[in-house]
Amino acid sequence: KHFMKKLIPETIENKIPSNKFIYYFCWLLVGFNLFRSLEHIFAEDGGAESIAGIPLSSYSPEAANNIVSIFAQWGFSQLVLTCILLLVVLKIRELIPLMLLIIALENIFRAGIGFYKSLIISAAPPGALSPLIGLVTLIFFLISIRENN
């Protein structure tokens, strides 16, 4: 099939992908991204210090507050993307390849921006895994578009 028809199919029948690993990987992404987004939104420090290791206590209260606010806003963006993925996994499964591509690119390009505008902290935060998550998701995307559905 044509590449674009794999990304944006002409019909939606909500079939589970024939490769079940693709389907289960999407559920894993939903769980991981849901946890990550809610942590950024609801943790007192937005995960900035407790997870990412940004030394908020060494900044002025205003600067620390701004960082926490940015983390919470980013968490909401992650939550929106997670809800769209959940909708796709539940009701529009033919769009799974498109969502995998979007999530892969989001992780890969975010990691690239992180290298370009890096954090100055003592140890790499868990977000340093973004390129790995992006590459694994990209592999699942490539497998998903090779399906014969």
Secondary structure, DSSP 8 states (H G I E B T S, - for coil): --HHHHHS-S-------SSHHHHHHHHHHHHHHHHHHHHHHHSTTTTTTTTT---GGGS-HHHHHHHHHHHHHHHHHHHHHHHHHHHHHHH-GGGHHHHHHHHHHHHHHHHHHHHHT----SS--GGGGHHHHHHHHHHHHHHHHT---
